[in-house]
Amino acid sequence: MHLPAKREYWLVSGLLFFFFFAWSSSYSLFSIWLHRVIGLNGTETGFIFATNAIAALLIQPFYGALQDRLGLSRKLLVWIGILLVAAAPFSIHVYASLLAQNVVLGALIGAAFLAFAMLAAVGVIESYTERLSRHGGFEFGITRMWGSLGWAAATGVVGVVFNIDPDIAFYMSSASGIIFLLILSRLDLKAFDQVDTHAAGEHSAPVATGDILKLLRLPRFWAFGLFLTGVSGIYMVYEQQFQVYFASFFPTAAEGIRAYGYLNSSQVLVEALFMLFAPWLVNRIGAKHGLILAGTVMFVRILGSGLALDVWTIAACKMLHALEVPILLVAVFKYIALNFDPRLSATLYLVGYQFAQQLTAMLLAPVVGYGYDHFGFANVYLLLAGLVGGCLLLSWSLLRADPPRLDLSTKMPPASQELLPLAHMANRLES
């Protein structure tokens, strides 16, 4: 990595760190905030999450298509940064008041803000980073590690300050948004323009609407979406109120919240460490098997949570998240690169991955929230595990296997060229 690229690597890593720090500050204890501060029950909380999912669902295709058209432009990231800065005043003075007076109205307005600022924006940040990594000659997985570190750093602090004053968490989000914008202003995109676009897996032709619509006619797109909807999407629904269930294993809610903050920070730190090795692992087993492996870890965690009888077992299930996320993220981008046009990486990531998650959350969150209230967390978790297991079996047949490994410099298909840095790193590790 030459000196300019090294400088940009640290700036891009900083963007990821402070975006995830801002997101975690506002959202890592979101369901507990809804329960303790606003006073909502499980069904109402499920409705809030479903509304958030619908908003993200509507915004993600727009964000993905817009970012693919913008390419390396940072205009969309500036908009996201401004919204992050507004997190504290909006959440404290607008969102909380609306939810207390009218849950439906508060849910609608809050969902729009959260989707534009965080829930749909995360796909923009990650796909933009992946595109920059191809142009800058550094690893996406290693860069994305800083996002995990940002989430861990914020969660550890939020778990403590939440018991002092929940508003502090939202102020942390706004402060991170300011730093995010300052780092973005220092990013020199000319350093990335100097890299050969063909080697980065990009074609010179701009993205057109027809290119995006062609995806809908590809069976492999729908097979990919099925996996993400039935496996990753259900897992997202499981995650939504997990911290409430975890806290129930402790004598007091305050003790449970504090313990969850420490555990979540530990989990994300391990996740960040594993981000360093996930590219090597996915290259060894292939993108399809990487997706299946990540799905299997999800299945084990959900099933284990339903069977857990003590805090140590439920904590162990939480730690499995550290293995699943790095494998899934790297496998998703590699699967996209091997099977689709890399110019559409943002659209594919936001529609195929993020959109599928939000669609599942929209449909299942209210039902699951009702189930928590009437049947208990453990029973609902066992049902969700069964759904994930069934989708895993279908995906094993429907997902496309990786093409044979050919000479990396001359024989890889154009859609795979964006994986050259990843593959070269894997070869070095293997040797």
VENVEN-V654860 format. One record per run of one state. SS is the DSSP state (helix for helix, strand for strand, loop for the rest). FROM is the first residue (numbers start at 1). TO is the last residue. If there is no record, write none. Layout:
# VENVEN-V654860
{{SS:FROM:TO} {SS:FROM:TO}}
This chain:
# VENVEN-V654860
{{loop:1:2} {helix:3:27} {loop:28:29} {helix:30:38} {loop:39:41} {helix:42:70} {loop:71:74} {helix:75:85} {loop:86:86} {helix:87:101} {loop:102:102} {helix:103:119} {loop:120:120} {helix:121:136} {loop:137:139} {helix:140:161} {loop:162:166} {helix:167:186} {loop:187:189} {helix:190:193} {loop:194:208} {helix:209:217} {loop:218:218} {helix:219:240} {loop:241:241} {helix:242:247} {loop:248:252} {helix:253:285} {loop:286:286} {helix:287:307} {loop:308:310} {helix:311:319} {loop:320:320} {helix:321:339} {loop:340:341} {helix:342:375} {loop:376:376} {helix:377:398} {loop:399:413} {helix:414:430} {loop:431:431}}
